[in-house]
Amino acid sequence: MQGLRRSDWGDLMALLVSVVAATVAPLQVLILSYAFLGPFHYLTEIAWLRGKQFYFGKGLVSPRVYALLAIGMSILALVEGLAKRADFAFWIVGVLLLLSLTVWVRNAYLIAMIALAAVGVSFVLRTWVYFISTMVPTLVHVFFFTLAFMVSGALRDKRTTLLKWLNPGLLAAFPLLLLFLPMHYSAPSGFWLWAESASFAAIHAKLAGDLHHTLLLNSKLFNDPVVAGLLRLFAFIYLYHYLNWFAKTELLQWHKTSRRGWVGILTLYAASIAIYAWNFRIGLVVSTFLSVLHVLLEFPLNWHTLRFLTLRWRGERAEATTGSRTQLQVPL
């Protein structure tokens, strides 16, 4: 496959490693990835976004104010008794989604109309509340936006080879394979069941219930093929989400990170690992805080990417009808 660049090869290896690992040991891969790869990803991405002013330079407020709001919202999300309420999380995620949307939509009246519509729908459609509060920070972030970034990169790539679409295509196809793959697993031990209950069990149970299946947090966890498929899916997309980030060496330019920056990142990462060694449950709380924070801080970049894809789609349509390519310059 001579049409693949070095970065494409790294991404392909990350895809293959992730799909194999998720197939062999889904529960263990999901928990260990979230606990040990997650914090390093969150810290390095937050540092990278900070260097880019969180892609919020043209938003409604300053990048610093947006970052402070994201930090405050992330802390509120962990408040005992509130973190488990979908309505509260809906407001946290929804407010930052709308505020970050101002990097794309500058019409205050339109933003207000979108906000009113979103709130109105939340009163009559509980699925909408769950989607915003739970799915956006998890499945949508780690899968949909990762795929959107890859499609955006392929569209920006000037090469004419179809191989540039190999990795985005595999990322779209592997989840379907993992959902329906017939596999037999041994009964999980008590620690892994406890870790699942303290982290992803709620979302797994909700998704399984939507498919008319029941998640059993006992030795029969993998007896249900639908539950096993969901665990494989989450293990794959989370592990690949992290590895995909670490493979972006050309984009991130790790060598340009200052020594002071690396000291800060590695110190905080070592602290998060030490907390896991001391108390795994508190370690999960720390990881959740960093995860929510990096999701909220990434919203402006997500909107920039969706804007680029939307304009590019319109440009391709214009080319098909007029024969001329629209020149688009979108920051990303």
N, C-alpha and C positions, 0 to 999 in steps of 0.2 A: 504494500500500500504506500507507494511513493508520494501520493498526494497529501499525506498526513505530515503536519509540522511536528516539531518536538513537543510543543504544548499540547497538541492533539493526542500524541502518544501517552503523555502523562495523564490526561483526562480519560483516555480509553482504559488505561491500567486501573485508574480509580474506579471506573464503572465495573470492570470485571472483578476486582477484589471485593467491591461492595456487594455485588450480586451473589458471589460465591459464599462470602461470609454470612450474609443474611439467610441464605438457603441452609447452610450447615447448622448455625446456632443463632437463630433470630433473637431470642430473648436476651441472651448474654451479649450479643453484638450491640443491640439497642441500648442496654443499660450502660455498658462500658464505654460506648461511643459518646453517649450523652454526658457521662460523668467525667471522662478524662480528655476526650478530644474537644468536647463542647466548649469548656471554659477557655481553652487556648484559641479556638476559632473566634469566640465572642470578643475576647480582649484584643486580638490582632485586628479584627474588622473594625471595632470601635475606634482603635488608634488610626487606622487607615481612613475611616470616614471623617474623623476629626481633622485630618490633614487636608481633606477635600471640603471642609466646612459643611460636612454632612449633606452636601449637594443641596443646601438650603439657602444659597446666596440670594435668590430672588423670591424668597417666600414672604409670607405676611409679617413675620417677626424675624429677628436676627438669628443666625445659626446658634449662637450661645444661648439665647432664650429658649429656642426649640430644644436644645440638648438638656437644659435644666428642667424643662417640662417633662421630657422623656424620663429623666432620672426620677423626678418626683412621682410620676405615674407608675414607674416600675416598683418603687417602694410601696406605694399604695396597694399595688396588686398582690403584695405579700402579706398585707395586714390580716391577721388571724380573723376568720369569720367572714371576711369580705372576698378573699381570694377564691372561695368556692362558689361565689354567687355570679352566675353568668351575666346578670344585669349590670353589676358593677364593672366587670371586665369589659362588657360591651361599651360602656361609656369611656373607659380608659383607652381602648383601642380605637373606638370611633372618633374621639376628639382628636387624637394624633393623626389618624387617617385624613380627616378633613383639613386639619392645619397644614399637613404636608402636601395636600392636594393643591395648595396655593402656589406651589412652584410651577404648576401647569395651568390652573384656572385662576385668573386674576379678578374675575368678576365676583365681587362680594355678595351680590344678590343671588347669583347662581349657587355659590357655596351655601348660603343660607337656605335656599330652596332644597338643595341636596340634603342638608342637615335635617330640615323639617320632614322631608320624605322618609329619611332613614329612621327617625324617631317614630313617625307614624306607623311605618311598617312593623317596627319592633313591638307595638301593642297588639297587632293582629297575627303576626307570624313569628312564633317562637323559634322556628328554625333559623330565621334571619339573625336573631340575637345570638344563638349558638354559633352560627357561622362566623360572625364578626368577633365574638369574644374568645372562641376556642380554636376554630379552624384556621383563621387568618394567621395567628402567631405560631401555628404548628405546621399542619399539612400544606397550607397555601404557601407559607414562607419557604419551607425547606424543599418543596417540590415544584410548585407552579412558578415561583419567581426564579428559582435556579434554572428551570427550563427556559423561562423568558430571557434570562441573561444569555444563555447559550444560543438561542435563536437569534437574539440581537447581535451576538458576536459573529454568527454565521452570515447574517445579512450584511454586516460591515466588511466581512472578508472579501477582498477583491478577486480571490481565486475563482475560477469557473468550475473547478472539480466538484463533483457531487459528494466526495468524501468528507467535505467540510460539514455535511449534514449527518455523518455517521453517529457521532456522539449524542447530538440532540435526539436522533431517532432511537438510539438504544435507551436513553433515559426515559423516553416516552413508552417504549415497548416492555422494558424489564418489569415494571410494576404489574402489568397484566399477567406476565409469566409467573411472577411470584405469588399473585393472588390465587392462582388455580393450580399451582404445582403440587402434585401428590407426593407428600413426604411423611415419613414416620419419625417421631422424636421421642426420646426417653422422657420420663416424668421429671419436671424441673424440681430442684431442691428448694428448701424453705427460704434461703436467702434471696434467690432470684424471684420467687413469688412475692416476697415482701418488697423487694425493690420495684417490681412492677406495680404493686398496689400503691406505693408511695410516689410514683411518677406518672406512668401513662395509662394506668388501668381505667381511669374514668373515661378518657376519650376512646379507648379500645372498646369498652363496654357499650358506650353510646353508639359507635359505628356498627358493632356486632348486633345490637338491638335493632338498629335501623334496617338491618338485613335479616331480621327475624331469627337471630341466634343469640345465645347467652354465653357471656364470658365467665368461666368458672376459675376462680383463683385458688386452685388446688392441683393435685397431681394430674388431673384430667384436663388441664389447660389446653393442651395440644390435640386433644381428642376431636375437637370440632375443627374441621378443615377450614371453615370461614375464619375463625379466630386465628388459626395458624397462619393463614394467608395474610391477615391484617398485621400480625407481628412481623412476618417476613417483609411486608411492604414498608413498615415504619423503620425496621432495622436497615433496610437498603437505602431509603431516602435520607435518613439522618446520617449514616456513615458516609454516603456519597456526598451529601451537602458539605460535610467537613473536609473530606479529601479533595473535593473539587476546589474548595477555597485555597487549601494549601498548595495545590498544583498550579495556581495562577502566578507563577514566579515572574513572568514578564509584566503582568499588570501591576502586581503589588510591589515589585522591586525591593525585596527584603533587604538587599545590601545598602539601600539608601536610608533605612531606618536608623536614627541616631542611637548612640550607645545608651544615652539616658532613656530613650524610648524603650529599648529592649530591656533595660534594667527594670523599668516599671512594669512592663508586660510580664516578664519572667517572675518577678517578685509576687505579683498578684496571682499568677497561675500557680506558683508553688504554694501560696497561702490557700488557694482553693483545694489543692490536692491534700494539703495537711488537714484541712477541715474534714475532707472525706475520710481520711485515716482516723481522725478523732471521733467523728460522728457522721455516719453515712447519710442519715436523714437531713441533718443540717447542711451537709454538702450538697444535697439535692436542692435545698432551698436557695443556696448561693448560686448554683447553676441556673435555676429557674429565674432568679433576678437578672443575671447576666444575659440569659436568653431573651427575656422580655425586653430588656434595655436595648439589645442590639437589633431586635426586630423593629422596635419603635424608631430607632435612629436611622434605620434603613428605608423607612417609608418614602422619604423624598427621592432616593435613588430608584426605588420601585416605580414611582410615578414617572420619573424621567424615562425609564426603560419602556413602560407602557405607552408613553407619549411617542417615543421613537418608533415602536412597532406599529402604532396606529397611523402615524404619518407615513411610514414606509409602505404600509398596506395601501394607503390612499395614493401614494406615489406610483406603486406598481399598477394600480387600477388606471391611473391617469396615463401611464405609459402604454397600457394595453389599448386605450381608446384614442390617444392622440399621437402615439409614436414617439413621444419625448419623455425623458426621465426627469422627474422633479428632483432638484438638488436639495437635499435635506441636511441640515447641520444641527444635530441635537447633542447636547452635552451628556456624557456618561463616563 
